[in-house]
Amino acid sequence: MIKVKRFLISLLLFIFLFPFSLSPKNPMREKWLQKAITRSEVQLSAAIKQFNDSNKNPRTYENGKVILVSYKDWTSGFFPGSLWYLFELTGDKKFENAAKHFTTFVSNAQFRTNTHDLGFILNCSYGNGFRITQNPEYKTVLINGANSLMRRFNSKVGCIKSWDFGNWQYPVIIDNMMNLEFLMNVGKMTNNSLMMNAAISHSNKTMKNHFRSDFSCFHLVDYDSISGNVLHKQTVQGFSDNSSWARGQSWALYGFTMMYRETGKVEYLHQAEKIASFLLNHPRLPKDKIPYWDYDAPNIPNEPRDVSAATIMASALIELCSFSNNSEYFNTAALILKNLSSDKYLAKKGENGLFILKHSTGNYPAKSEVDVPLSYADYYFLEALQRYIEYKK
């Protein structure tokens, strides 16, 4: 009788302390998800302590060294953005306080007019911060940054200029689709139709000129800045101009899914669905759904993977599923996240430069950041986990 009473008391205590673990609807019952979040907590807790006084944010871990970057680097907003997402995933104030601290490291980016990457830098950091806290100071930074980004929009071309270097006249890269969310958010926040129309114009021009007949995309389209005509198309960070650079395809999928959410324009939804079909039916997408760095790389399967392309794709597919009601999108995203939560891709405690995921590829042709962790792979991984949980509710 005493043993029965002890068992009942223990059971009641367990239910009281861990009620979520008994709910069949709560995704926290999934062991891989618990592992992914717990390991992310461990790694980023250590990173917070390690880089607290650096005034810079971690970008990658290469050749045994963590590379820290200032607000001038396009990746500088991803680490604070990861902390914002981890705060949402855990409710631990430690991560909120750290997110606030590391977000301030990119404040000066709000006045930059020499880069299209302000969405990556500011929307991932200050944007998430404002969404969660409604801090009016964050709003000011976002407005300043969006106004700076608008300086790069050319109405004759109909696009935001991506790069100020190289021999191109007016280069626009597929990555630039990701910065349109920044303009849409601030445009709605301030009732600025010019910003929203610029994002729509950029999307329309990209949809017209960046894609091949199979809905794979070029990395870069160069425009004549006077006439707005296309001068040249190429793939800078992929295997060849005619190849499908993996991260670029994921940027495209994410960008047009996001633009459908922001505008309700059905042509963006159809574009995203066609991109998804190209990716999910690609004969060289591995069984674990973690792409090689380029779908046309010559030595597949002996080519580096790009985990960053996988995390971006997973996050986009979950959102696309909510619009298209296509279970394949969600099932593929879930498989990606489960596989990334295995020891093959998920870093062990204290390893991997304190990043969460292994085996990303930055710029293979330049032999830069090959088979390394990348801050944006971690960011979109945590975003995808958050979206997964929300979708499962």
N, C-alpha and C positions, 0 to 999 in steps of 0.2 A: 504494500500500500504506500509506503514511504517513497519507494522507487517511482511509482506511478505519479505521485504528487510532484516529485522533483522533475520528472519528464514534462508534466503539464506546465509547471512554472518556467522551465527552460524554453518550452515551445512558445509560451506567451511572450516571454522576453524577446525571443528571436523575431516574432511577428511585430512587436512594438518597435524594435530597433531597426529591422530591415523589412519593412512592409512591401517595398517595391519588388523584392526578390521573389515574392509569392504571387505577384500579379502576372497572369498569362499575357497581358497586353504590353507589359513593360519590356522594352528591348534590352534592358540591363541584365536580363536573365541569360543573354547570349554570352558565352564565355569569351569568344573572340573579341566582342565589343568591350567587355570589362577589361580584358588584357590590353587592348589598344589604348583605352583611356588611362588606365593605371600606369602603363609604360610611358605615355605622354606626360603624365603628371611628374613621374620620377625624373625624366630627362629635362623637362623645362624648369622644374624646381631647381635642379643643379645649375642650369644655364642662367637662371635669374641671379643666383649668387655669383657665378663666375664672371658675368658681364655687366654687373650692376653699375659699376663706376666707369665704364668704357666710353660712354657718350656715343657709342656706335652699336649697331645691331648685327648679329651673326648672319652670314650669307651661306657659307659652306665650310666643309672640313676637307682640306686637300693637302696631300703630302705631309700628313701628321700635324697640320696646323689649322686652327679655326681662322677663317677670314672674316674680319669685322668691317662693316661699311658705314659710311655716313649717309646723310640725307641726299647726297648727290648720286647715290647708286640706286638703280631701278628696283632693287630687291629690298631696300631698307625698311619698307613698311610691313613686310611679311611676318617678322618675328613678333612685333607688338600685336599684329592681327591674330597670330596664333594664340597669344596669351588671352586676348579677348574671348576667343572661341573656347579656350580651355576653362575660362571662368564660367562661361555658359554651361559647359558640359559637366562641371563639377560643383559649381556654387561656392567654390573656395575663394574667399576674399583675398587671399594671398595673390592669386592670379589677376584679380581685378586691380589691385594696387600696383603690381608689377607692370600690367598692361598700361596703366596711366603713366608710369615712370618711363618705360621704353618708348611710348608713343611720342613723348616730348622730344625725343632724339631726332625726329624727322620734321619738326615744326618749320624749320627754315625752307623746306621744300615748297611751301605755299606761294612763294614769290618767284619760283623758277619758271621761266618761259622758254628754256632751251631743251625741253624734253616733253615727250608725249606720255611719259610713264607716271604722271601725277596721280592717276587712278590707282595704280599699284601702290604707290608710296603713301598717299593720303587716304584713299577710300578704305584700304585694308586696315589702316591704323586708326586715324581719326574718324573715319566713317563708321566702323564697327563701334568705336568708343561712343560716338554720338547716338547711335542706334540704341545702345544699352543704357547710357547714363543721361542722355539729353543735356549734357553739359553745354551751355551756350558758348563757351570759349572754343569748344570743338567746332561748333557751327561756323564761327567766324573764320577759322582756319580753312574749313571746307569751302566756304564761299570764295575766299581769296584764292585758293588753289584752283578752283574751277574757272575763275576769271582769268587766271594765268594760262590755263590750258586752252581757253578759247582764243588766246592770241595766236595759236598755231592752226586755227581753222581758216581755210581759204575757200571762199564761197564759189570761186570759179572752178576749182577742182572738186569741191563738195566734200572734202575730207580734211582731217587733222593730219598735219605733217608728222611723220614718225621720227626721222633721223636728220641731224644737221651735219653729218659727216658723209664721206664717200663721194663717188662721182655721179650720184643720182641727182636729178633736178628736184623732184618732189616725191620722195619715197614714202610709201604707206605699207606697213607690215600688218599681217593678220593679227598679231599680238594687240594691236591698237584697238581692236573690238572690245577688249577687256576694260579699257579706260572710259568707255561710253557710259557705263553704269554710274560713274562719278558725275558726269554731266547731267544724266537723267535725274539722279538723286538731288543734286543741288538745284537743278532747274525746277523740279517740283517743289522743293523746299522754299524757293524764292519767287516762284511763279515767273521764271525766266524762260520764255518761249524760244528765245534765240539759242539757248543752250540745248534745249530738247530737240529743236529742229536741226541743229548741227549734228547731234548724235544720230538722228534719223537719216540725215543726208549721208553721213559717213557709212552707215549700215547699208543703205541702198546702193551706193557706189561700190562698196566692197562686195556685195552680193552679185552685182553685175560683172565685175572685172576680176575678182580674185579666184573664182572657181572654175574647175574643169567640168567636162560633161558628166563625169562620174561623181561629182560633188566633193572631190578632194580639192585642196586649195594650194595655190602658190604661197610662198612666204611673203614676197615683196612685189608690189606693183609700183612702177615709177610713172608719174604723170607729168605732162607739160603744165607748168604753173600758169601759163597764159590761157591756153585753149581748154585745158582740163582733159585732153586726150591721153590715152595710154601710150607710153613710150616703150615700156619694157616690162617683162615679167620674169621673175626668177625665184630661186629658193636658196637663201644665203646660208642658213644653219642646217640644211638637210643634205642628203647625199648628192642630189643633182637638181637642176631646174625642173625636171619632169617627175621628181619623186615626191612622196608624201611624208614630209617631216612630221614626226609623231606629235610633238607638242603643238605645232601649228594647227594640226587638225583638231586637237582638243580645245585650243583657244577659239577656233571657229565654232565648234559645237556649243561651248559655254556662252560665247558672245551673242549668238543669235537666239539661244534659249532665253538669255537674260533680256534681250531687246523685245522679245515677245511679251515677257512678263511686264516690262516697263511701258509698252505701247499698246498691246493687244492686237497688233498688226499680224494678221494670219499668215502673211507671206514670210514673216520671220520664223513662225512655228514650222511651216512647211520646209523652210531651208534647214532648220535644225534637225528635223526628222530625216531629211535626205542625207545630211552629214552623218547622223547616227547610223543610218543604214549602211553607208559606205564603211564606217569603222567596224560595226558589229559583224558584218559579213565578209570582212577582209580575210583572205586566205592566209595571210601572214600575221594575223593577230594570234598570239600564243594562247594555249588552253587556259592559262591562269589569267588572261586578259590584261597582262602588264606589257605594254607595247615595247618593241625594240625602238631604238632612238629614231629610226626612219623605217617606214613600212616597206621601203624598197632598198634597204641597205643590202649590199651584195653578198655578205657572208652569213646571213640568217641561216641557222639559229645561233651562230657564233658571233653575235653582235651584242653590244651593251644594251641593257634595258633602259627605259626612261620612266622611272616611277613618277616623276612630276607629270608626265603626260597621262598616266593612269589616274592620279588623284584628281586632276582637273576634269577628266572625262567622267569619273565616278560622280563627282559633285554635280556636273551638268546633267548627267543621265537621271539622277534622282529628281531634279527639278523638272526636267523634260517629261518624266513619267507623270508628274502631277498635272501636266497640261494635256498630254496625249493619251493617258490611260492605257499605255502599252506596257504590260508587265515585263517584257524583255528588257526594257530600259532599267527598271528597278532591280531585276534579278542579276543583270550584268554588273551593275554598280555594287550590289551586295557581295557578289563573288570577288570583285576587285578588292573591296575593303576587307573581306575575310582573308584573302590571300596576302594582302599587305600587312595584316595583323599576325602573320606567321613569322617564325624566327628567320626565315629566309630574307625578309624585307624589314622587319621591325628590329630596331637596334636594342641591344642588351643594355642594362643599367650602366651608366657611366661611359659607354663606348660611343663611337661615331661622332665625336666632337660635341656630344650632348644634343645632337639632332635626333629626331624620332625615326625617320625612315632612311634606308640605305638604297643604293643602286639607281640614282638619277643621272641624267646626262644633260649638261648645260649646252655646250657648243662643240659637238664632235669634230667638225671639219677644222676648227681652230685648235683642237686637242686641249680644250679648256673644260674643266669640271666634268670629266668622264668617269662614270661609276663612283659617284660621290653623293653625300647628302646635300640637299638644297632647301633653303628656307621656304621656298614657295611650294615644294612638294609637301612639306609638313603643314603649311597653311591650308592648302586645299584638302588635305587628308582630314584635318580637324573640322573644316567646314562640311565635308561630306559626311562625317560621323554625326554632326549636329543635324544635318538634313535627313539622314537616315533615321535618327531617333524621332524627329518631328513627323516624318512620313508614316512611321509605324504606330504613332499614337492613335 
